[in-house]
Amino acid sequence: MARPVLTAPNKANTVTENEQIAFKPLFARPKALSEVMGISFSTVRRVLLEYEADTDTNVEDLFIYVTETLKVVDIQKFIDYLKEREQNSL
């Protein structure tokens, strides 16, 4: 069986420095989320506490516990929950 033809490595498709790696993060710890979103950590914490108490939200699994003490938040779901809260308050 013939091997597929692969693109040869060149400067355009090869990572040589850490600065060349850029991606949109999917999850973040609450402290890092506050920096990504440009809001205070206390606001992030308050929103997460409100989410835990909110029983009629359409957003599910906003965060997960990687370990017993390490919580990571799904960034897109956090944004969706903020939008839902805004719609409900109007």
ABEGO torsion letter per residue (X at the ends): XBBBBBBBBBAAABBABAAABBBBBABBBAAAAAAAAGBBAAAAAAAAAAAAABAABABBGABBBABAABBBBBAAAAAAAAAAAAAAAX
